[in-house]
C-alpha cells in the first residue's frame, strides 16, 4: 500500500509540479498527516521533491518555467499525436458546435481543423489563439483559473460557464487511462470541468496516444462508457480495443 500511495503522489507531483498536504489528506482520507509527511520526506531524501511549507514541489520543476513544462510535453510522441489529430478532423462538419479540451494533442488538432463555419468552445488559451488565425470559425474561450503547467482553464467559473452552452461534439484529452480507473487527470478542478463537458456533449471523441495507457493519475473524469469514439495511434493495446468494442466505442 505504501508503494501504491507513493506512486500516486509522485504521479500528482509530476503532473502538477507541486502538491499540498491538505490535498493529500483529501485524496488519502485513511492516512494520517504524519504518514503523508513521511511520504514527502521520502521523496525529498531520494532527490525527487523539495518539501515546502504545507506540501512539496517536484525537484524537476524547480529549474524550469511553465512554458518549458508545456513545451517538453509538446515534444513528446509528436508523430502519434499528429496522426491522431489528422484522423480526428474527419469528425468536423460545418455548422456544428464543438468543444476542444486543452492539451498538446488538441493543439495539433486545432491546427488541422479546416477554416469553415462552426462554433468552437475551448479551455485552452493557446488553442483559442491558434483557432482565431482562421477566418470563419466562431471561437469562445472559457473563463476561469489558468493552470501554468497545462496551459488550461478550469475552476468553478469555468464549470458554471457550461450551463448555458450546447455542445454537439466534445474532443477530449486524458493524462492517463487504465481499464481499472478509466480516463484520469492530475488536477481536481480540471477533472470537474471535464466531467461537466461529458455530461453536456451529445457525443464525445477522445484523442489519446497509446503512451497514456496503463497510467492512472489521481482523479477519474470518465470511462469508456462515457465516450463514443477513441482516436489513437497504431500501438493501442489489444485489451483496450476489446474493452472499447464491448462498450460500443468506435476505435480509429
C-alpha positions in Angstrom: 0.0 0.0 0.0 3.0 2.3 0.8 4.3 1.9 -2.8 0.9 2.3 -4.4 0.2 5.5 -2.4 3.7 6.9 -3.1 3.4 6.2 -6.8 0.1 8.0 -6.9 1.6 11.0 -5.1 4.6 11.0 -7.5 2.2 11.0 -10.5 0.5 14.0 -9.0 3.8 15.8 -8.4 4.9 15.1 -12.0 1.6 16.3 -13.4 1.1 19.5 -11.3 4.7 20.2 -10.3 3.6 20.6 -6.6 1.2 19.2 -4.1 -0.2 20.4 -0.7 -0.6 18.3 2.4 -4.2 19.4 2.6 -4.8 18.0 -0.9 -3.1 14.7 0.0 -5.3 14.4 3.1 -8.4 14.7 1.0 -7.0 12.2 -1.5 -6.0 9.6 1.1 -8.5 10.0 3.9 -7.5 6.8 5.7 -3.9 8.0 6.1 -2.7 10.2 8.9 -1.0 13.6 8.3 2.1 12.1 9.8 2.2 9.3 7.3 1.8 11.7 4.4 4.5 13.9 5.8 6.8 10.9 5.9 6.0 10.2 2.2 7.0 13.8 1.3 10.2 13.4 3.4 10.9 10.1 1.5 10.7 12.0 -1.9 13.0 14.7 -0.6 15.5 12.2 0.7 15.5 10.4 -2.7 16.0 13.6 -4.7 12.5 13.6 -6.2 11.0 16.6 -4.4 11.6 19.5 -2.1 9.4 20.0 0.9 7.7 23.3 1.3 5.5 24.8 4.0 2.4 22.8 3.7 3.4 20.5 0.9 6.1 19.7 -1.6 7.3 20.7 -5.1 8.8 18.3 -7.7 12.5 18.8 -8.0 12.3 18.6 -11.7 10.0 21.6 -11.8 12.2 24.0 -9.8 14.5 25.0 -12.6 12.1 25.2 -15.5 9.3 27.6 -16.3 5.7 26.8 -17.1 6.4 27.3 -20.8 9.2 24.8 -20.6 6.9 22.2 -19.0 4.3 22.6 -21.7 7.0 22.7 -24.4 8.5 19.5 -23.1 5.1 17.7 -23.3 4.5 19.1 -26.8 7.7 17.4 -28.0 6.7 14.0 -26.7 5.1 11.5 -29.1 4.6 14.1 -31.8 4.3 11.5 -34.6 1.5 9.7 -32.8 -0.2 13.0 -31.8 -0.1 14.3 -35.3 -1.6 11.1 -36.7 -4.4 11.3 -34.1 -5.1 14.9 -34.9 -5.4 14.2 -38.7 -7.7 11.2 -38.0 -10.0 13.3 -35.8 -10.5 16.0 -38.4 -12.8 13.7 -40.3 -15.4 14.3 -37.5 -15.6 18.0 -38.1 -18.6 19.3 -40.0 -19.7 22.8 -41.0 -22.5 24.4 -38.9 -21.8 22.3 -35.7 -20.8 23.4 -32.2 -17.6 21.8 -30.8 -15.7 21.7 -27.5 -11.9 21.4 -27.6 -10.2 20.2 -24.4 -6.8 21.6 -23.5 -3.5 19.7 -24.1 -0.8 19.2 -26.7 -2.7 16.7 -28.9 -5.7 19.1 -29.0 -3.3 21.9 -30.0 -2.2 19.9 -33.0 -5.8 19.1 -33.8 -6.7 22.8 -33.7 -4.1 23.4 -36.4 -5.6 20.7 -38.6 -9.2 22.0 -38.3 -10.4 23.5 -41.6 -11.3 27.1 -42.0 -15.1 26.7 -42.0 -18.3 27.9 -40.3 -18.8 26.3 -36.9 -18.6 27.3 -33.2 -15.7 26.2 -31.0 -15.5 26.5 -27.3 -12.2 25.6 -25.6 -10.5 25.6 -22.2 -7.0 26.1 -23.8 -6.0 29.8 -24.3 -3.2 28.7 -26.7 -5.7 26.7 -28.7 -8.1 29.6 -28.9 -5.2 31.8 -30.3 -4.4 29.1 -32.9 -8.1 28.9 -33.9 -8.5 32.6 -34.4 -5.9 32.5 -37.1 -8.7 31.1 -39.2 -11.4 33.4 -40.6 -14.7 31.5 -40.4 -15.0 29.7 -37.0 -16.6 31.4 -34.1 -14.2 30.9 -31.2 -15.1 31.1 -27.5 -12.7 30.8 -24.5 -13.9 29.6 -21.1 -13.1 32.0 -18.3 -11.6 30.7 -15.0 -8.3 29.9 -13.3 -5.3 29.3 -15.6 -3.0 26.3 -14.8 0.5 27.3 -15.7 1.7 23.8 -16.3 -1.1 22.6 -18.6 -2.0 26.0 -20.2 -5.6 25.2 -19.4 -8.5 27.0 -17.7 -10.7 25.4 -15.0 -12.4 26.1 -11.7 -15.9 26.9 -10.6 -16.4 29.8 -13.1 -15.3 27.6 -16.0 -17.7 24.8 -15.0 -20.7 27.1 -14.5 -20.0 28.7 -17.9 -21.0 25.5 -19.5 -24.6 25.7 -18.1 -25.7 27.9 -21.0 -23.8 26.1 -23.7 -24.8 23.4 -26.2 -22.1 21.1 -27.4 -22.6 18.8 -30.4 -19.3 17.1 -30.1 -16.6 17.3 -27.5 -13.0 16.5 -28.4 -11.3 15.4 -25.2 -7.9 14.5 -23.9 -6.7 12.5 -20.9 -3.4 12.4 -19.0 -3.8 8.7 -18.3 -6.0 5.7 -18.9 -6.5 2.3 -17.5 -9.3 -0.2 -17.6 -9.5 -0.2 -13.9 -9.6 3.6 -13.3 -10.7 5.0 -16.7 -9.7 8.4 -18.0 -7.7 10.3 -15.4 -6.4 13.8 -14.7 -3.9 15.1 -12.2 -5.9 18.2 -11.2 -9.2 18.1 -9.4 -10.6 21.3 -10.9 -9.8 20.1 -14.4 -11.4 16.8 -13.7 -14.6 18.6 -12.6 -14.7 20.6 -15.8 -14.1 17.5 -18.0 -16.9 15.7 -16.2 -19.3 18.6 -16.9 -18.3 18.6 -20.6 -19.0 14.8 -20.8 -22.5 15.4 -19.3 -23.4 18.2 -21.7 -21.9 16.9 -25.0 -24.2 14.9 -27.4 -21.1 12.9 -28.5 -17.6 12.6 -27.1 -14.4 11.8 -29.0 -11.3 11.0 -27.0 -7.9 11.9 -28.6 -5.3 9.8 -26.7 -2.0 8.4 -27.8 -1.0 4.9 -26.6 1.6 6.2 -24.2 -1.2 7.2 -21.9 -2.4 3.6 -21.5 -1.6 2.0 -18.2 -1.2 5.3 -16.4 -3.5 6.4 -13.6 -3.5 9.9 -12.2 -5.4 10.7 -9.0 -8.8 11.9 -10.5 -11.1 9.9 -12.8 -13.3 12.0 -15.0 -14.8 9.3 -17.2 -14.7 5.7 -18.5 -15.2 4.1 -21.9 -18.9 4.2 -21.3 -18.8 8.0 -21.4 -17.3 8.3 -24.9 -18.4 7.4 -28.4 -15.1 7.4 -30.3 -11.5 6.7 -29.3 -8.9 8.1 -31.7 -5.4 6.7 -31.1 -2.2 5.6 -32.8 -1.4 2.1 -34.1 0.1 0.9 -30.8 -3.2 0.9 -28.8 -3.2 -2.3 -26.7 -5.5 -5.1 -27.8 -7.2 -5.4 -24.5 -8.2 -1.7 -24.7 -9.6 -2.2 -28.2 -11.6 -5.2 -27.0 -13.0 -3.2 -24.0 -13.9 -0.3 -26.3 -15.8 -2.7 -28.6 -17.7 -4.1 -25.6 -18.7 -0.6 -24.6 -19.8 0.4 -28.1 -16.9 2.7 -28.6 -15.5 3.2 -32.2 -11.7 3.0 -32.3 -9.9 4.7 -35.2 
